């Protein structure tokens, strides 16, 4: 599992049929500057901190072992106490 922050919505109107109409978001993994695309079955908004899974777990979380996802959001983080002692979370 990864902790990521949602940066925004990704719009791709031309896509393969197996992606269906699932919502896609641009996310940035905590501690990284690289961005990734994640499937959003839980209804996130920009700024939310989320838990995301990859690999076969991402396909299962998206709803099917055949779904073409490498990263799927499985939860919105309400709060965590990170190693620096700072309380952090996705929702106020």
PyMOL Python script that loads the backbone (N, CA, C, O; Angstrom):
from pymol import cmd

cmd.read_pdbstr("""\
ATOM      1  N   UNK A   1       0.839  -1.180   0.000  1.00  0.00           N
ATOM      2  CA  UNK A   1       0.000   0.000   0.000  1.00  0.00           C
ATOM      3  C   UNK A   1       0.880   1.237   0.000  1.00  0.00           C
ATOM      4  O   UNK A   1       2.008   1.221   0.493  1.00  0.00           O
ATOM      5  N   UNK A   2       0.346   2.301  -0.558  1.00  0.00           N
ATOM      6  CA  UNK A   2       1.058   3.565  -0.648  1.00  0.00           C
ATOM      7  C   UNK A   2       0.193   4.674  -0.082  1.00  0.00           C
ATOM      8  O   UNK A   2      -1.035   4.613  -0.147  1.00  0.00           O
ATOM      9  N   UNK A   3       0.844   5.693   0.477  1.00  0.00           N
ATOM     10  CA  UNK A   3       0.142   6.905   0.885  1.00  0.00           C
ATOM     11  C   UNK A   3       0.400   7.944  -0.201  1.00  0.00           C
ATOM     12  O   UNK A   3       1.549   8.248  -0.523  1.00  0.00           O
ATOM     13  N   UNK A   4      -0.679   8.483  -0.761  1.00  0.00           N
ATOM     14  CA  UNK A   4      -0.575   9.460  -1.844  1.00  0.00           C
ATOM     15  C   UNK A   4      -1.489  10.644  -1.563  1.00  0.00           C
ATOM     16  O   UNK A   4      -2.430  10.557  -0.773  1.00  0.00           O
ATOM     17  N   UNK A   5      -1.184  11.762  -2.236  1.00  0.00           N
ATOM     18  CA  UNK A   5      -2.066  12.920  -2.167  1.00  0.00           C
ATOM     19  C   UNK A   5      -2.666  13.153  -3.549  1.00  0.00           C
ATOM     20  O   UNK A   5      -1.964  13.121  -4.560  1.00  0.00           O
ATOM     21  N   UNK A   6      -3.968  13.387  -3.574  1.00  0.00           N
ATOM     22  CA  UNK A   6      -4.671  13.623  -4.833  1.00  0.00           C
ATOM     23  C   UNK A   6      -4.346  15.026  -5.322  1.00  0.00           C
ATOM     24  O   UNK A   6      -4.497  16.001  -4.587  1.00  0.00           O
ATOM     25  N   UNK A   7      -3.898  15.119  -6.572  1.00  0.00           N
ATOM     26  CA  UNK A   7      -3.572  16.420  -7.158  1.00  0.00           C
ATOM     27  C   UNK A   7      -4.697  16.940  -8.041  1.00  0.00           C
ATOM     28  O   UNK A   7      -4.879  18.153  -8.150  1.00  0.00           O
ATOM     29  N   UNK A   8      -5.452  16.053  -8.670  1.00  0.00           N
ATOM     30  CA  UNK A   8      -6.539  16.508  -9.526  1.00  0.00           C
ATOM     31  C   UNK A   8      -7.106  15.378 -10.363  1.00  0.00           C
ATOM     32  O   UNK A   8      -6.641  14.240 -10.305  1.00  0.00           O
ATOM     33  N   UNK A   9      -8.122  15.721 -11.143  1.00  0.00           N
ATOM     34  CA  UNK A   9      -8.792  14.763 -12.007  1.00  0.00           C
ATOM     35  C   UNK A   9      -8.070  14.672 -13.341  1.00  0.00           C
ATOM     36  O   UNK A   9      -7.582  15.674 -13.862  1.00  0.00           O
ATOM     37  N   UNK A  10      -8.005  13.476 -13.885  1.00  0.00           N
ATOM     38  CA  UNK A  10      -7.447  13.265 -15.210  1.00  0.00           C
ATOM     39  C   UNK A  10      -8.603  12.944 -16.147  1.00  0.00           C
ATOM     40  O   UNK A  10      -9.382  12.026 -15.889  1.00  0.00           O
ATOM     41  N   UNK A  11      -8.712  13.701 -17.237  1.00  0.00           N
ATOM     42  CA  UNK A  11      -9.775  13.478 -18.209  1.00  0.00           C
ATOM     43  C   UNK A  11      -9.167  12.853 -19.450  1.00  0.00           C
ATOM     44  O   UNK A  11      -8.263  13.423 -20.061  1.00  0.00           O
ATOM     45  N   UNK A  12      -9.659  11.685 -19.822  1.00  0.00           N
ATOM     46  CA  UNK A  12      -9.220  10.992 -21.025  1.00  0.00           C
ATOM     47  C   UNK A  12     -10.464  10.439 -21.715  1.00  0.00           C
ATOM     48  O   UNK A  12     -10.928   9.349 -21.381  1.00  0.00           O
ATOM     49  N   UNK A  13     -10.998  11.181 -22.666  1.00  0.00           N
ATOM     50  CA  UNK A  13     -12.237  10.753 -23.316  1.00  0.00           C
ATOM     51  C   UNK A  13     -11.999   9.632 -24.315  1.00  0.00           C
ATOM     52  O   UNK A  13     -12.893   8.821 -24.555  1.00  0.00           O
ATOM     53  N   UNK A  14     -10.816   9.572 -24.898  1.00  0.00           N
ATOM     54  CA  UNK A  14     -10.480   8.479 -25.813  1.00  0.00           C
ATOM     55  C   UNK A  14      -9.696   7.443 -25.017  1.00  0.00           C
ATOM     56  O   UNK A  14      -8.520   7.647 -24.718  1.00  0.00           O
ATOM     57  N   UNK A  15     -10.345   6.331 -24.673  1.00  0.00           N
ATOM     58  CA  UNK A  15      -9.689   5.276 -23.899  1.00  0.00           C
ATOM     59  C   UNK A  15     -10.300   3.928 -24.240  1.00  0.00           C
ATOM     60  O   UNK A  15     -11.387   3.855 -24.813  1.00  0.00           O
ATOM     61  N   UNK A  16      -9.603   2.877 -23.889  1.00  0.00           N
ATOM     62  CA  UNK A  16     -10.086   1.544 -24.207  1.00  0.00           C
ATOM     63  C   UNK A  16     -11.368   1.251 -23.429  1.00  0.00           C
ATOM     64  O   UNK A  16     -11.577   1.783 -22.339  1.00  0.00           O
ATOM     65  N   UNK A  17     -12.210   0.413 -23.992  1.00  0.00           N
ATOM     66  CA  UNK A  17     -13.504   0.112 -23.395  1.00  0.00           C
ATOM     67  C   UNK A  17     -13.443  -0.499 -22.017  1.00  0.00           C
ATOM     68  O   UNK A  17     -14.331  -0.272 -21.195  1.00  0.00           O
ATOM     69  N   UNK A  18     -12.392  -1.281 -21.748  1.00  0.00           N
ATOM     70  CA  UNK A  18     -12.324  -1.956 -20.455  1.00  0.00           C
ATOM     71  C   UNK A  18     -12.050  -0.990 -19.300  1.00  0.00           C
ATOM     72  O   UNK A  18     -12.195  -1.373 -18.139  1.00  0.00           O
ATOM     73  N   UNK A  19     -11.657   0.260 -19.594  1.00  0.00           N
ATOM     74  CA  UNK A  19     -11.521   1.258 -18.527  1.00  0.00           C
ATOM     75  C   UNK A  19     -12.881   1.757 -18.065  1.00  0.00           C
ATOM     76  O   UNK A  19     -13.003   2.384 -17.013  1.00  0.00           O
ATOM     77  N   UNK A  20     -13.915   1.465 -18.879  1.00  0.00           N
ATOM     78  CA  UNK A  20     -15.283   1.859 -18.570  1.00  0.00           C
ATOM     79  C   UNK A  20     -15.346   3.351 -18.293  1.00  0.00           C
ATOM     80  O   UNK A  20     -14.611   4.119 -18.913  1.00  0.00           O
ATOM     81  N   UNK A  21     -16.194   3.774 -17.389  1.00  0.00           N
ATOM     82  CA  UNK A  21     -16.323   5.196 -17.053  1.00  0.00           C
ATOM     83  C   UNK A  21     -15.778   5.491 -15.660  1.00  0.00           C
ATOM     84  O   UNK A  21     -16.230   6.424 -14.996  1.00  0.00           O
ATOM     85  N   UNK A  22     -14.823   4.705 -15.226  1.00  0.00           N
ATOM     86  CA  UNK A  22     -14.252   4.909 -13.894  1.00  0.00           C
ATOM     87  C   UNK A  22     -13.501   6.234 -13.840  1.00  0.00           C
ATOM     88  O   UNK A  22     -12.879   6.652 -14.816  1.00  0.00           O
ATOM     89  N   UNK A  23     -13.569   6.870 -12.710  1.00  0.00           N
ATOM     90  CA  UNK A  23     -12.900   8.153 -12.488  1.00  0.00           C
ATOM     91  C   UNK A  23     -11.405   7.929 -12.316  1.00  0.00           C
ATOM     92  O   UNK A  23     -10.986   7.022 -11.597  1.00  0.00           O
ATOM     93  N   UNK A  24     -10.595   8.765 -12.983  1.00  0.00           N
ATOM     94  CA  UNK A  24      -9.147   8.689 -12.895  1.00  0.00           C
ATOM     95  C   UNK A  24      -8.612   9.961 -12.246  1.00  0.00           C
ATOM     96  O   UNK A  24      -9.057  11.065 -12.560  1.00  0.00           O
ATOM     97  N   UNK A  25      -7.652   9.794 -11.337  1.00  0.00           N
ATOM     98  CA  UNK A  25      -7.065  10.935 -10.641  1.00  0.00           C
ATOM     99  C   UNK A  25      -5.546  10.934 -10.783  1.00  0.00           C
ATOM    100  O   UNK A  25      -4.925   9.878 -10.909  1.00  0.00           O
ATOM    101  N   UNK A  26      -4.962  12.115 -10.763  1.00  0.00           N
ATOM    102  CA  UNK A  26      -3.511  12.262 -10.704  1.00  0.00           C
ATOM    103  C   UNK A  26      -3.149  12.327  -9.224  1.00  0.00           C
ATOM    104  O   UNK A  26      -3.686  13.148  -8.479  1.00  0.00           O
ATOM    105  N   UNK A  27      -2.229  11.450  -8.804  1.00  0.00           N
ATOM    106  CA  UNK A  27      -1.802  11.405  -7.406  1.00  0.00           C
ATOM    107  C   UNK A  27      -0.279  11.476  -7.337  1.00  0.00           C
ATOM    108  O   UNK A  27       0.428  11.128  -8.283  1.00  0.00           O
ATOM    109  N   UNK A  28       0.200  11.940  -6.184  1.00  0.00           N
ATOM    110  CA  UNK A  28       1.635  11.996  -5.931  1.00  0.00           C
ATOM    111  C   UNK A  28       1.914  11.217  -4.662  1.00  0.00           C
ATOM    112  O   UNK A  28       1.345  11.504  -3.609  1.00  0.00           O
ATOM    113  N   UNK A  29       2.800  10.224  -4.766  1.00  0.00           N
ATOM    114  CA  UNK A  29       3.134   9.422  -3.595  1.00  0.00           C
ATOM    115  C   UNK A  29       3.881  10.276  -2.578  1.00  0.00           C
ATOM    116  O   UNK A  29       4.706  11.115  -2.940  1.00  0.00           O
ATOM    117  N   UNK A  30       3.583  10.056  -1.316  1.00  0.00           N
ATOM    118  CA  UNK A  30       4.227  10.808  -0.234  1.00  0.00           C
ATOM    119  C   UNK A  30       5.741  10.642  -0.336  1.00  0.00           C
ATOM    120  O   UNK A  30       6.236   9.521  -0.449  1.00  0.00           O
ATOM    121  N   UNK A  31       6.479  11.754  -0.296  1.00  0.00           N
ATOM    122  CA  UNK A  31       7.925  11.723  -0.349  1.00  0.00           C
ATOM    123  C   UNK A  31       8.488  11.616  -1.750  1.00  0.00           C
ATOM    124  O   UNK A  31       9.693  11.425  -1.920  1.00  0.00           O
ATOM    125  N   UNK A  32       7.641  11.736  -2.755  1.00  0.00           N
ATOM    126  CA  UNK A  32       8.086  11.617  -4.143  1.00  0.00           C
ATOM    127  C   UNK A  32       7.584  12.814  -4.936  1.00  0.00           C
ATOM    128  O   UNK A  32       6.563  13.412  -4.594  1.00  0.00           O
ATOM    129  N   UNK A  33       8.300  13.157  -5.987  1.00  0.00           N
ATOM    130  CA  UNK A  33       7.835  14.240  -6.853  1.00  0.00           C
ATOM    131  C   UNK A  33       7.129  13.693  -8.093  1.00  0.00           C
ATOM    132  O   UNK A  33       6.496  14.444  -8.836  1.00  0.00           O
ATOM    133  N   UNK A  34       7.242  12.376  -8.314  1.00  0.00           N
ATOM    134  CA  UNK A  34       6.610  11.751  -9.481  1.00  0.00           C
ATOM    135  C   UNK A  34       5.110  11.640  -9.315  1.00  0.00           C
ATOM    136  O   UNK A  34       4.601  11.457  -8.209  1.00  0.00           O
ATOM    137  N   UNK A  35       4.412  11.754 -10.425  1.00  0.00           N
ATOM    138  CA  UNK A  35       2.955  11.653 -10.420  1.00  0.00           C
ATOM    139  C   UNK A  35       2.528  10.353 -11.081  1.00  0.00           C
ATOM    140  O   UNK A  35       3.206   9.831 -11.966  1.00  0.00           O
ATOM    141  N   UNK A  36       1.384   9.843 -10.629  1.00  0.00           N
ATOM    142  CA  UNK A  36       0.823   8.616 -11.167  1.00  0.00           C
ATOM    143  C   UNK A  36      -0.667   8.814 -11.389  1.00  0.00           C
ATOM    144  O   UNK A  36      -1.262   9.761 -10.875  1.00  0.00           O
ATOM    145  N   UNK A  37      -1.263   7.912 -12.158  1.00  0.00           N
ATOM    146  CA  UNK A  37      -2.711   7.924 -12.370  1.00  0.00           C
ATOM    147  C   UNK A  37      -3.300   6.783 -11.562  1.00  0.00           C
ATOM    148  O   UNK A  37      -2.801   5.658 -11.599  1.00  0.00           O
ATOM    149  N   UNK A  38      -4.370   7.083 -10.829  1.00  0.00           N
ATOM    150  CA  UNK A  38      -5.036   6.072 -10.002  1.00  0.00           C
ATOM    151  C   UNK A  38      -6.525   6.041 -10.310  1.00  0.00           C
ATOM    152  O   UNK A  38      -7.134   7.072 -10.597  1.00  0.00           O
ATOM    153  N   UNK A  39      -7.097   4.861 -10.249  1.00  0.00           N
ATOM    154  CA  UNK A  39      -8.544   4.693 -10.360  1.00  0.00           C
ATOM    155  C   UNK A  39      -9.151   5.086  -9.011  1.00  0.00           C
ATOM    156  O   UNK A  39      -8.622   4.735  -7.957  1.00  0.00           O
ATOM    157  N   UNK A  40     -10.274   5.821  -9.057  1.00  0.00           N
ATOM    158  CA  UNK A  40     -10.902   6.303  -7.824  1.00  0.00           C
ATOM    159  C   UNK A  40     -12.310   5.748  -7.652  1.00  0.00           C
ATOM    160  O   UNK A  40     -13.269   6.345  -8.141  1.00  0.00           O
ATOM    161  N   UNK A  41     -12.453   4.613  -6.966  1.00  0.00           N
ATOM    162  CA  UNK A  41     -13.793   4.092  -6.706  1.00  0.00           C
ATOM    163  C   UNK A  41     -14.427   4.633  -5.423  1.00  0.00           C
ATOM    164  O   UNK A  41     -15.565   4.285  -5.109  1.00  0.00           O
ATOM    165  N   UNK A  42     -13.708   5.480  -4.675  1.00  0.00           N
ATOM    166  CA  UNK A  42     -14.221   5.929  -3.371  1.00  0.00           C
ATOM    167  C   UNK A  42     -14.664   7.390  -3.326  1.00  0.00           C
ATOM    168  O   UNK A  42     -15.258   7.802  -2.330  1.00  0.00           O
ATOM    169  N   UNK A  43     -14.401   8.187  -4.357  1.00  0.00           N
ATOM    170  CA  UNK A  43     -14.883   9.573  -4.389  1.00  0.00           C
ATOM    171  C   UNK A  43     -13.974  10.591  -3.729  1.00  0.00           C
ATOM    172  O   UNK A  43     -14.415  11.330  -2.850  1.00  0.00           O
ATOM    173  N   UNK A  44     -12.727  10.643  -4.131  1.00  0.00           N
ATOM    174  CA  UNK A  44     -11.748  11.574  -3.556  1.00  0.00           C
ATOM    175  C   UNK A  44     -11.845  12.949  -4.207  1.00  0.00           C
ATOM    176  O   UNK A  44     -12.431  13.115  -5.276  1.00  0.00           O
ATOM    177  N   UNK A  45     -11.254  13.924  -3.532  1.00  0.00           N
ATOM    178  CA  UNK A  45     -11.157  15.268  -4.101  1.00  0.00           C
ATOM    179  C   UNK A  45      -9.711  15.744  -4.002  1.00  0.00           C
ATOM    180  O   UNK A  45      -8.945  15.212  -3.198  1.00  0.00           O
ATOM    181  N   UNK A  46      -9.324  16.733  -4.802  1.00  0.00           N
ATOM    182  CA  UNK A  46      -7.955  17.234  -4.741  1.00  0.00           C
ATOM    183  C   UNK A  46      -7.574  17.658  -3.319  1.00  0.00           C
ATOM    184  O   UNK A  46      -8.358  18.289  -2.610  1.00  0.00           O
ATOM    185  N   UNK A  47      -6.356  17.295  -2.925  1.00  0.00           N
ATOM    186  CA  UNK A  47      -5.869  17.596  -1.581  1.00  0.00           C
ATOM    187  C   UNK A  47      -6.022  16.449  -0.602  1.00  0.00           C
ATOM    188  O   UNK A  47      -5.328  16.411   0.414  1.00  0.00           O
ATOM    189  N   UNK A  48      -6.923  15.507  -0.887  1.00  0.00           N
ATOM    190  CA  UNK A  48      -7.107  14.356   0.002  1.00  0.00           C
ATOM    191  C   UNK A  48      -5.845  13.504   0.043  1.00  0.00           C
ATOM    192  O   UNK A  48      -5.180  13.310  -0.975  1.00  0.00           O
ATOM    193  N   UNK A  49      -5.525  13.001   1.222  1.00  0.00           N
ATOM    194  CA  UNK A  49      -4.490  11.974   1.383  1.00  0.00           C
ATOM    195  C   UNK A  49      -5.212  10.645   1.327  1.00  0.00           C
ATOM    196  O   UNK A  49      -6.247  10.467   1.970  1.00  0.00           O
ATOM    197  N   UNK A  50      -4.669   9.708   0.558  1.00  0.00           N
ATOM    198  CA  UNK A  50      -5.361   8.451   0.318  1.00  0.00           C
ATOM    199  C   UNK A  50      -4.420   7.265   0.479  1.00  0.00           C
ATOM    200  O   UNK A  50      -3.198   7.412   0.459  1.00  0.00           O
ATOM    201  N   UNK A  51      -5.016   6.089   0.639  1.00  0.00           N
ATOM    202  CA  UNK A  51      -4.293   4.819   0.613  1.00  0.00           C
ATOM    203  C   UNK A  51      -4.566   4.215  -0.760  1.00  0.00           C
ATOM    204  O   UNK A  51      -5.717   4.114  -1.186  1.00  0.00           O
ATOM    205  N   UNK A  52      -3.501   3.816  -1.446  1.00  0.00           N
ATOM    206  CA  UNK A  52      -3.645   3.218  -2.771  1.00  0.00           C
ATOM    207  C   UNK A  52      -2.902   1.894  -2.817  1.00  0.00           C
ATOM    208  O   UNK A  52      -1.886   1.711  -2.147  1.00  0.00           O
ATOM    209  N   UNK A  53      -3.424   0.975  -3.616  1.00  0.00           N
ATOM    210  CA  UNK A  53      -2.781  -0.317  -3.798  1.00  0.00           C
ATOM    211  C   UNK A  53      -2.401  -0.482  -5.261  1.00  0.00           C
ATOM    212  O   UNK A  53      -3.028   0.094  -6.151  1.00  0.00           O
ATOM    213  N   UNK A  54      -1.367  -1.276  -5.492  1.00  0.00           N
ATOM    214  CA  UNK A  54      -0.894  -1.516  -6.846  1.00  0.00           C
ATOM    215  C   UNK A  54      -0.951  -2.979  -7.219  1.00  0.00           C
ATOM    216  O   UNK A  54      -1.369  -3.827  -6.430  1.00  0.00           O
ATOM    217  N   UNK A  55      -0.522  -3.257  -8.438  1.00  0.00           N
ATOM    218  CA  UNK A  55      -0.390  -4.622  -8.954  1.00  0.00           C
ATOM    219  C   UNK A  55      -1.748  -5.319  -9.012  1.00  0.00           C
ATOM    220  O   UNK A  55      -2.755  -4.688  -9.335  1.00  0.00           O
ATOM    221  N   UNK A  56      -1.782  -6.612  -8.703  1.00  0.00           N
ATOM    222  CA  UNK A  56      -3.039  -7.368  -8.801  1.00  0.00           C
ATOM    223  C   UNK A  56      -4.067  -6.870  -7.782  1.00  0.00           C
ATOM    224  O   UNK A  56      -5.270  -6.977  -8.021  1.00  0.00           O
ATOM    225  N   UNK A  57      -3.613  -6.330  -6.657  1.00  0.00           N
ATOM    226  CA  UNK A  57      -4.542  -5.777  -5.671  1.00  0.00           C
ATOM    227  C   UNK A  57      -5.283  -4.576  -6.250  1.00  0.00           C
ATOM    228  O   UNK A  57      -6.442  -4.344  -5.907  1.00  0.00           O
ATOM    229  N   UNK A  58      -4.629  -3.810  -7.126  1.00  0.00           N
ATOM    230  CA  UNK A  58      -5.264  -2.659  -7.765  1.00  0.00           C
ATOM    231  C   UNK A  58      -6.395  -3.107  -8.681  1.00  0.00           C
ATOM    232  O   UNK A  58      -7.451  -2.476  -8.717  1.00  0.00           O
ATOM    233  N   UNK A  59      -6.184  -4.179  -9.411  1.00  0.00           N
ATOM    234  CA  UNK A  59      -7.231  -4.692 -10.298  1.00  0.00           C
ATOM    235  C   UNK A  59      -8.408  -5.208  -9.484  1.00  0.00           C
ATOM    236  O   UNK A  59      -9.561  -4.931  -9.813  1.00  0.00           O
ATOM    237  N   UNK A  60      -8.127  -5.949  -8.435  1.00  0.00           N
ATOM    238  CA  UNK A  60      -9.203  -6.463  -7.573  1.00  0.00           C
ATOM    239  C   UNK A  60      -9.996  -5.310  -6.950  1.00  0.00           C
ATOM    240  O   UNK A  60     -11.226  -5.342  -6.910  1.00  0.00           O
ATOM    241  N   UNK A  61      -9.276  -4.289  -6.462  1.00  0.00           N
ATOM    242  CA  UNK A  61      -9.933  -3.154  -5.814  1.00  0.00           C
ATOM    243  C   UNK A  61     -10.777  -2.346  -6.800  1.00  0.00           C
ATOM    244  O   UNK A  61     -11.768  -1.726  -6.413  1.00  0.00           O
ATOM    245  N   UNK A  62     -10.383  -2.354  -8.068  1.00  0.00           N
ATOM    246  CA  UNK A  62     -11.144  -1.645  -9.097  1.00  0.00           C
ATOM    247  C   UNK A  62     -12.394  -2.425  -9.500  1.00  0.00           C
ATOM    248  O   UNK A  62     -13.261  -1.892 -10.192  1.00  0.00           O
ATOM    249  N   UNK A  63     -12.491  -3.685  -9.069  1.00  0.00           N
ATOM    250  CA  UNK A  63     -13.711  -4.444  -9.302  1.00  0.00           C
ATOM    251  C   UNK A  63     -13.587  -5.697 -10.122  1.00  0.00           C
ATOM    252  O   UNK A  63     -14.548  -6.459 -10.228  1.00  0.00           O
ATOM    253  N   UNK A  64     -12.407  -5.941 -10.721  1.00  0.00           N
ATOM    254  CA  UNK A  64     -12.258  -7.130 -11.550  1.00  0.00           C
ATOM    255  C   UNK A  64     -10.788  -7.463 -11.740  1.00  0.00           C
ATOM    256  O   UNK A  64      -9.951  -6.568 -11.859  1.00  0.00           O
ATOM    257  N   UNK A  65     -10.481  -8.743 -11.768  1.00  0.00           N
ATOM    258  CA  UNK A  65      -9.099  -9.166 -12.017  1.00  0.00           C
ATOM    259  C   UNK A  65      -8.655  -8.798 -13.425  1.00  0.00           C
ATOM    260  O   UNK A  65      -7.457  -8.774 -13.707  1.00  0.00           O
ATOM    261  N   UNK A  66      -9.601  -8.513 -14.311  1.00  0.00           N
ATOM    262  CA  UNK A  66      -9.297  -8.146 -15.691  1.00  0.00           C
ATOM    263  C   UNK A  66      -9.228  -6.638 -15.912  1.00  0.00           C
ATOM    264  O   UNK A  66      -8.900  -6.198 -17.014  1.00  0.00           O
ATOM    265  N   UNK A  67      -9.532  -5.835 -14.890  1.00  0.00           N
ATOM    266  CA  UNK A  67      -9.527  -4.385 -15.051  1.00  0.00           C
ATOM    267  C   UNK A  67      -8.088  -3.881 -15.211  1.00  0.00           C
ATOM    268  O   UNK A  67      -7.216  -4.293 -14.446  1.00  0.00           O
ATOM    269  N   UNK A  68      -7.818  -3.008 -16.174  1.00  0.00           N
ATOM    270  CA  UNK A  68      -6.448  -2.569 -16.448  1.00  0.00           C
ATOM    271  C   UNK A  68      -5.975  -1.433 -15.540  1.00  0.00           C
ATOM    272  O   UNK A  68      -5.802  -0.303 -15.997  1.00  0.00           O
ATOM    273  N   UNK A  69      -5.767  -1.728 -14.263  1.00  0.00           N
ATOM    274  CA  UNK A  69      -5.298  -0.707 -13.319  1.00  0.00           C
ATOM    275  C   UNK A  69      -4.008  -1.151 -12.658  1.00  0.00           C
ATOM    276  O   UNK A  69      -3.875  -2.300 -12.237  1.00  0.00           O
ATOM    277  N   UNK A  70      -3.056  -0.231 -12.569  1.00  0.00           N
ATOM    278  CA  UNK A  70      -1.826  -0.465 -11.811  1.00  0.00           C
ATOM    279  C   UNK A  70      -1.873   0.212 -10.446  1.00  0.00           C
ATOM    280  O   UNK A  70      -1.037  -0.066  -9.586  1.00  0.00           O
ATOM    281  N   UNK A  71      -2.856   1.110 -10.239  1.00  0.00           N
ATOM    282  CA  UNK A  71      -2.971   1.832  -8.976  1.00  0.00           C
ATOM    283  C   UNK A  71      -4.438   2.176  -8.736  1.00  0.00           C
ATOM    284  O   UNK A  71      -5.066   2.840  -9.560  1.00  0.00           O
ATOM    285  N   UNK A  72      -4.979   1.727  -7.613  1.00  0.00           N
ATOM    286  CA  UNK A  72      -6.371   1.999  -7.257  1.00  0.00           C
ATOM    287  C   UNK A  72      -6.440   2.519  -5.827  1.00  0.00           C
ATOM    288  O   UNK A  72      -5.808   1.973  -4.923  1.00  0.00           O
ATOM    289  N   UNK A  73      -7.207   3.569  -5.637  1.00  0.00           N
ATOM    290  CA  UNK A  73      -7.402   4.148  -4.305  1.00  0.00           C
ATOM    291  C   UNK A  73      -8.398   3.277  -3.547  1.00  0.00           C
ATOM    292  O   UNK A  73      -9.464   2.939  -4.061  1.00  0.00           O
ATOM    293  N   UNK A  74      -8.033   2.917  -2.310  1.00  0.00           N
ATOM    294  CA  UNK A  74      -8.914   2.054  -1.513  1.00  0.00           C
ATOM    295  C   UNK A  74      -9.435   2.749  -0.255  1.00  0.00           C
ATOM    296  O   UNK A  74     -10.277   2.192   0.449  1.00  0.00           O
ATOM    297  N   UNK A  75      -8.947   3.960   0.039  1.00  0.00           N
ATOM    298  CA  UNK A  75      -9.442   4.663   1.212  1.00  0.00           C
ATOM    299  C   UNK A  75      -8.938   6.084   1.282  1.00  0.00           C
ATOM    300  O   UNK A  75      -7.858   6.402   0.784  1.00  0.00           O
ATOM    301  N   UNK A  76      -9.735   6.940   1.910  1.00  0.00           N
ATOM    302  CA  UNK A  76      -9.341   8.330   2.173  1.00  0.00           C
ATOM    303  C   UNK A  76      -8.870   8.395   3.618  1.00  0.00           C
ATOM    304  O   UNK A  76      -9.573   7.957   4.529  1.00  0.00           O
ATOM    305  N   UNK A  77      -7.684   8.940   3.823  1.00  0.00           N
ATOM    306  CA  UNK A  77      -7.110   9.015   5.176  1.00  0.00           C
ATOM    307  C   UNK A  77      -7.727  10.190   5.925  1.00  0.00           C
ATOM    308  O   UNK A  77      -7.707  11.323   5.444  1.00  0.00           O
ATOM    309  N   UNK A  78      -8.271   9.913   7.097  1.00  0.00           N
ATOM    310  CA  UNK A  78      -8.823  10.967   7.939  1.00  0.00           C
ATOM    311  C   UNK A  78      -7.749  11.575   8.838  1.00  0.00           C
ATOM    312  O   UNK A  78      -7.773  12.770   9.132  1.00  0.00           O
ATOM    313  N   UNK A  79      -6.796  10.725   9.276  1.00  0.00           N
ATOM    314  CA  UNK A  79      -5.782  11.196  10.218  1.00  0.00           C
ATOM    315  C   UNK A  79      -4.675  10.172  10.322  1.00  0.00           C
ATOM    316  O   UNK A  79      -4.927   8.970  10.237  1.00  0.00           O
ATOM    317  N   UNK A  80      -3.437  10.640  10.506  1.00  0.00           N
ATOM    318  CA  UNK A  80      -2.355   9.773  10.935  1.00  0.00           C
ATOM    319  C   UNK A  80      -1.322  10.612  11.644  1.00  0.00           C
ATOM    320  O   UNK A  80      -1.215  11.817  11.412  1.00  0.00           O
ATOM    321  N   UNK A  81      -0.568   9.977  12.502  1.00  0.00           N
ATOM    322  CA  UNK A  81       0.490  10.631  13.258  1.00  0.00           C
ATOM    323  C   UNK A  81       1.804  10.136  12.675  1.00  0.00           C
ATOM    324  O   UNK A  81       2.250   9.033  12.991  1.00  0.00           O
ATOM    325  N   UNK A  82       2.432  10.955  11.816  1.00  0.00           N
ATOM    326  CA  UNK A  82       3.629  10.480  11.127  1.00  0.00           C
ATOM    327  C   UNK A  82       4.848  10.492  12.055  1.00  0.00           C
ATOM    328  O   UNK A  82       4.753  10.926  13.203  1.00  0.00           O
ATOM    329  N   UNK A  83       5.990  10.015  11.554  1.00  0.00           N
ATOM    330  CA  UNK A  83       7.193   9.837  12.369  1.00  0.00           C
ATOM    331  C   UNK A  83       7.723  11.144  12.969  1.00  0.00           C
ATOM    332  O   UNK A  83       8.400  11.119  13.996  1.00  0.00           O
ATOM    333  N   UNK A  84       7.425  12.264  12.348  1.00  0.00           N
ATOM    334  CA  UNK A  84       7.920  13.548  12.869  1.00  0.00           C
ATOM    335  C   UNK A  84       7.055  14.088  14.001  1.00  0.00           C
ATOM    336  O   UNK A  84       7.363  15.119  14.600  1.00  0.00           O
ATOM    337  N   UNK A  85       5.964  13.373  14.284  1.00  0.00           N
ATOM    338  CA  UNK A  85       5.085  13.809  15.374  1.00  0.00           C
ATOM    339  C   UNK A  85       4.026  14.788  14.926  1.00  0.00           C
ATOM    340  O   UNK A  85       3.272  15.304  15.750  1.00  0.00           O
ATOM    341  N   UNK A  86       3.956  15.056  13.623  1.00  0.00           N
ATOM    342  CA  UNK A  86       2.969  15.985  13.105  1.00  0.00           C
ATOM    343  C   UNK A  86       1.702  15.237  12.732  1.00  0.00           C
ATOM    344  O   UNK A  86       1.752  14.231  12.024  1.00  0.00           O
ATOM    345  N   UNK A  87       0.575  15.725  13.205  1.00  0.00           N
ATOM    346  CA  UNK A  87      -0.697  15.118  12.832  1.00  0.00           C
ATOM    347  C   UNK A  87      -1.015  15.535  11.415  1.00  0.00           C
ATOM    348  O   UNK A  87      -0.956  16.718  11.081  1.00  0.00           O
ATOM    349  N   UNK A  88      -1.352  14.565  10.577  1.00  0.00           N
ATOM    350  CA  UNK A  88      -1.610  14.818   9.179  1.00  0.00           C
ATOM    351  C   UNK A  88      -2.840  14.045   8.764  1.00  0.00           C
ATOM    352  O   UNK A  88      -3.149  13.006   9.348  1.00  0.00           O
ATOM    353  N   UNK A  89      -3.535  14.531   7.779  1.00  0.00           N
ATOM    354  CA  UNK A  89      -4.675  13.787   7.285  1.00  0.00           C
ATOM    355  C   UNK A  89      -5.292  14.427   6.083  1.00  0.00           C
ATOM    356  O   UNK A  89      -4.910  15.529   5.688  1.00  0.00           O
ATOM    357  N   UNK A  90      -6.251  13.741   5.492  1.00  0.00           N
ATOM    358  CA  UNK A  90      -6.894  14.216   4.283  1.00  0.00           C
ATOM    359  C   UNK A  90      -8.128  15.058   4.548  1.00  0.00           C
ATOM    360  O   UNK A  90      -8.513  15.872   3.708  1.00  0.00           O
ATOM    361  N   UNK A  91      -8.749  14.877   5.691  1.00  0.00           N
ATOM    362  CA  UNK A  91      -9.977  15.609   5.987  1.00  0.00           C
ATOM    363  C   UNK A  91      -9.771  16.433   7.261  1.00  0.00           C
ATOM    364  O   UNK A  91      -9.093  15.996   8.191  1.00  0.00           O
ATOM    365  N   UNK A  92     -10.360  17.620   7.291  1.00  0.00           N
ATOM    366  CA  UNK A  92     -10.226  18.466   8.501  1.00  0.00           C
ATOM    367  C   UNK A  92     -10.938  17.885   9.692  1.00  0.00           C
ATOM    368  O   UNK A  92     -10.917  18.475  10.772  1.00  0.00           O
TER     369      UNK A  92
END
""", "prot")
cmd.dss("prot")
cmd.show_as("cartoon", "prot")
cmd.util.cbc("prot")
cmd.orient("prot")
